[in-house]
């Protein structure tokens, strides 16, 4: 009798399983309804026609006249939802399986001084128009570059690039840089010089003769967000701790990959460095590609930083942590022969974050590698490549609204400036000397990089 009952139970289970396989998926795994309302974070106004999208899923919605939306999602797992409306900052919200109701507030966008100039540049239709800036000899500069010897002499088998700012601790200067072999062994070749690299550091007693000291931060284990390459570091010393920020890429490395910015922390400039488990900054999640290969082709253009967040630079400013970075958008185009590359800033109360992108982003209309320094309660910057205001020095009294102070004839590429404690003494004291990189070989993709020293030459001193 017991045996017959056991068989009966399992026979019934088999029937249930067979029937479930025949039912539509929505009846087998019932979707959960996720509802919410979107309002303006400043006025409380209900927002209509906010585009709501679930990353990685073909699930979208638009808010109605009452700012309401509804999504039907599976019950399990954590999901990221994008809220996107012109005139407002894109918001990414992570939800868990238990989330059923969302109260979403969007921040209105604000226009930076540089973004206002961008519009004027485009309207001029003549090589972005003529630059106008304050004529002040104290800001006018040129630079000399000097080759290094020893560990940092040009080596066609190695890539050494992206020097960080230079800090002085005790009697030694320190800097951090991208390091890797020029050609990677194996069946997975390098796609850029900074691909398949790690972060190393070096020290010097005089700022001229540098000794390569070893590895600081290495690539992560397989499957982690930084398993392909870590590169383009920047250093901040603050209250006895040291913070390295850097770019990170997860495999595979293709033209359309979206990178992240990571952080490692140490009690000594020599390490050991402890990496945070998650990135501190990601690309903005809007924008949609068109086709499969060309990274300029977009079905829907994203924000200025929807494709890449590059060249992080962390500064302690106004009792907060300002993370300046370069953005690259999905659907980037060239304007009168110049790339559409701009900077943004994300701000946090703690060095580890969370970082919130400024409503003024983008805060520049130009710029490649990020180089900033403090002066008179504000922030100064050096622009090298890309955009209508390339080769300029600028200053913002609030660290956000930058104005052109001078043009520069020969700026160093990828400059890492010495973070002088006397930076507020003169406008250009914060960039009096430092390190930069140059390219070797005929092709920037397959060549090598090596590091040189640069020194400031003020024009008014020459004359």
N, C-alpha and C positions, 0 to 999 in steps of 0.2 A: 504493500500500500504506500509506504513512504517513497519507494522508487517511482511509483506512478505519479505521485504529487510533484516530485522534483522535475520529472519530465514535462508535466503539464505547465508548471511555472515557466520553464525555459521555452517551451513551445509558444506560450503567450508572448514572451519577450521577443522571440524571433518574428512573430507577426507584427508587433509594434515597430520593430526596427525596419522591417520591409515596407510598412506603410509610410514611415517617416522618410524613407528614401524616395518615395513616389510623390511627396508633397512639395510644393514650391518652397524655396529657401526661406522666404519671409515668414512662412508658417512654422518652419522647423526652428529657426532661431529668430525670435521676435525682435524687431528693431525697437530701440528706445527712443523716445521723443525728447529732444533737447530744445527748450524754448528760452527766449530771452528778449530783452528790450535794450535798444541802443539810444543813448542820449549824448548831448554835448556836455563834456565835463565842466565847462565854464558856466553855461547858461541853463543847463538842465533841459534844453529843447529836445523834443523827440526827433530822431533823425530818420528820414525816409530814404530808400534806395541805397542803403549801405550794402555793399557786396560782401557776403559771408561765404567763406570757403573752408573746407576741411583739407588740410595738407595731406597729400598722398591718397586722397579718395575723390571720386567724382561726385561729390556732394556739395551743392551750393544753394544759396537762398538770397533773396533781397528783402530788406525790411519794408514793412508796409507803412501806411500813413501814420500809424501809431508807434513806429519804431520797433515793431515786433517781428520776430523771425522764429522759424521752427525747423529743426534738422532731425532727420531720422537716421540714427546710427546704431551700430551693434552695441551690445551691452559691455563688452570686455575691452580692456586696454586704455592707455592714455592717448589722447588725441590733441592736435594743435589746430585751432581755428583762427583764421585770418579775418579781420574786419577792416574793410577798405572803402573809403569814400573821399572823393576829391575835396581838398580844403581841410582835411583832417589827417593826423598822424595814423599810419597803419598800426593796428594793435594785434598782437599775437596772444592768444589765451589758451593755455593748456588745461584740458579738462580730464577728469577721471570717469570711470564707469558710473560712479555714484552721482555725477553732476546732472541735474535735470533742469535747473533754472539759472539763468545768467543775467546779471545786471551789468551792462557794458557801457563804459563812459569813454568817449573819444576826445582827444586833445586837438583843438584847432591848430592848424599850421600857422607859423609866423614867417615873415619874410626877412631874411638877413640882408645886411648892406650889400654883400657880394651877390646875392641872388637878384637884388634889384638892379645891380650893374649888369648882370648876365642878360636880363631882358633888354637893356639898352644896347648891349653889344650885338645881340641878335638882330635888333631892329635896325642897326646901323648898316648891316649887310656889306661892310667893307673891312674885311680882315678884323672884325670885331670893333672897328673904330679906333680912335686914338686914345691912349691912356692919359688920364689926368690925375695928378697926385700932388701932394704937398711938397714943395721944394724945400728940403731941409738937409743941408750938408752933413749933419750928424748921422743921417741914415744912409748916406751914399757909400757904397763899398764895392770892392773887387776882391778876388781871392787868388792866392798862389797855391800850387799843389807840389808836394815833394814825395818822391818814391821812398818807400821804406826798405830796410835791409833785413837780413836774418830770416826769421820765421815768416815775415810778411813781404818778402821779395816776390815778384811775379813768378808764378809756377803754372805752366800750361797744363799740368795734370790735375790741378786742384781748383775748386771754387771757394773763394773767401770773399764774402760780400755783406752788404747791409749792416754796417757797423752801427751799434747803438750809440746813445749818448755816452759820454765818458764821465765817470764819477771818481772822486778821490777819497780813499779810505786809509787813514794813517799816512804812511809815506808812499803809497802806491796808487797809481791810476789804474782803473779797470774799464774794460769795454767787452761787449758780447757781440757775436756775429754769426752769420750763416756759414756753415762749412760742410763740404762734401767733395767727393771725387768728381772729376769732369765727366767721365764716362762710367755709368753704373754697370757692373757685371751682371750677367744673366739675361734672361729673355724679356725682361720688363725694362726697356730703356728709359732714360731721363727724358722728360718732355720740355723742361725748362732748366736753366742753370740752378735754380733754387729747389728743384725737385729732388727727392730722396736725400735730404740734408738734415743735419742736426745743429744745435746751437752750442758753440764753444765760447771760451773766454780767454782773455790775455791781460797781462799786467805790464806796467812800465814805471820806472822811477822818474823819468824826465819827459814822457810824452812823445819821444822820438824812437827809442829802441824798445820794441815790444817783444815780450816772450809769450809764446802760445802755451797756455797752462793746461788745457784739456777740455773735456766734455762738461757742459753745464746742464742742458736739457736734451734728451734724446727722443726719437720718435716713439710713439706708443705701441702697444702690442696689437696684433692683428684684430681688426674689428673695432678698434677704438677710433675716436674722432680725429686723432692725430697720427694714425698709423703709417701714412705715406710720407709726410715731411713736416718738419717744424723749422721756421725760418723768420727772417726780418724781426729780430728781437729789439726790445727797448727796456731800459732799466729805470726804476725809481727806488731811491733810498728814502725811507720814512720811518722815523721813530724807532731806530734800531733794527728794522727789518728791510729786506730787499725784495722787490717785486719785479719779475720778468714778465713782460707781455710779448706775445709773438703770434704770427700766423700759423695756422695748422690746416692740413689737408688730409682727408680720408681717402683711401683707395676706392676706385681707380681714379687716376688723375687725367681728366679729359677737359677740353676747353670750356665746357659748360658746368664744371664742378663749382659748387658754392662752398667757399672756405669758411673758417671760423677764426676767432681770436681766443687764445688760451692764456693761462697765467700759471706761473710757478713762484713759490715763496721760499725764502731762506733766511736764516739768522746771521749769515755771513756772506759777503760778496763772492766767496769761493764755493758756496754751497755747504751741504747738499741741498738741492732744490726739490721741493715737494710740489707736484703738479696738482691743480684743482681737478676734480673728477669731470667737470663739465666746462664748456667754453664760457667766457664772460661776455662775448658778443657774437651775434650771428647776423647774417644778411637779412634784410627785410623780406618778408615772404610773399610779396606781390610780384606781378609780372608773369607772363606765360610765353614760353618759347614757340617759335614757328619753325616747322621742319625739324631736322635732327642734328645738323652740324654747325652752321654758321652762327657764331655767338652774337651777331648783331641783329639777327632776324627774330622779331618778336610778334606774337599775336596780340599781346598787350604789354606795353612798356611798364616796367616796374619803377620803384623809387631809385634815386641815384646810387643806392647801396644794395640793390636787390640781387645782384650777381656776385659781387665781391666786397669784403671788408678787409682792407690791406693796411700795412704800415702803421700799426698801433703805436701811440706815444702817450704815456701816462704822466700826468702832472698833478701835483697837489696845489689847488688854487681855490681861494675863498672858502677854506675849510671843507672843501669837497674834493673828489677825485675826478678829474677831467680826462677822459680817454678820447684823444683826437685820433682820427683814422681817415684813410682814403676809401672812397666808394666807387664802385663800377656797376652800372645798371644793366638789367636785361633790356636789350634793345638800344644799346649804346650806339650813337652815331657820331660822325665827324662834322664839325661846323667850320667851313672855310679852311679845311685842311688840318684842323686841330681836334684832338680827342676830347670827348665829353667826360672829363674826370674832375671830381669835386671831393671836398673833405666834409666830414661830419664830426660831431662830438657827442659822446654819451657820458652821463654824469651819475656819480654814486656817492653815498655817504660813507661807505667803507671801501677799502682798496679791492676787496674780493667781489664787490657788487652787492645787490644787482645794479646794473647800469641801465639808465633810461636815456634813450636818444632824445636830443634837444628838439623842441618844436621849431627851432630856427634852421634845422638842417635842410639843405646843405649850407654850410657856413662859408664856403669858398666856391668860386666858379672855375678854379684852376688847381693844379697841384699834383705832384706825383709823390715822392717820398715825403713823409711828414717830419718837419723840423720846427720846433717852437722853443721859446724861452721867455721868462718873465721880464717885464720892465714897467716901472712906475704904476704898479697896481693892475696892469693889463697883461696881455700876451702878445708877443711878436712872433712872426713866422717868416720863413724863407720859402718862396716858390721856385722850383727849378723848371720842370717840364709840364706840358699839357695844359692848354687852355689859353684864353685871351690875356691873362695876367701872369704868364710865365716870366721868370727872371725878375721877380719883384720881391721886395721886403715890405711887409705889412704889419700893422699894429691895431689891436682892438682893446679899448679901455675895459670892456666887459668879457674879453676872451671869446667873443662870438661875432661881433659886428666889425669886421676888419676893413681898414682903409689902406690904400697904397701910400707908402712913405718914400720909396725910392725904387729905381730899377738897377739891376745888377748885370754886368756884362758877362761874367764868367763864374757862375755859381757852381759849387761842387755837387756831383751827383750822389744821391743817397747820403747826405751829410749826417754825421753823428757828432753833435757839438759838445764841447766840454761844459758841464753844468757848473759854471763858476758861482761861488757864493757871493761874488761881487756883480752879479748880472744886472742889478738895478743901478749900477754906477753910471753907465752910459747906454745909449740905445742898442749898440752892437756888441756890448761886452759879453753877452750870452752866446755869441757865435764868433768869438775872437779866434778860436782854433778848434780843430777836431779831426775826424777821420771821414773818409768817403771811399767809394769804390769806383773802379773803372773796368772797362771790358777789354779783354784780349782776344785776338782772332778776328776773322772777317765776318762772322755771323753771330749775333747776340744770343741765339738759341743754342748753338753748339760750341760756342767759345768758352772762355773761362773768365773769372773775375779776380781782381786782387785789390788790396786796400792801400790807400795812400793817406798822407796827412795833408790837411789844408790849413792855411793861415789867412786871416783877414788883412786886407790892405785898404784902408779908408782913403777915398779919393781926395778928400780935403787935406789929408796929410801928405799925399803925393804932390799936390799943387803948392 
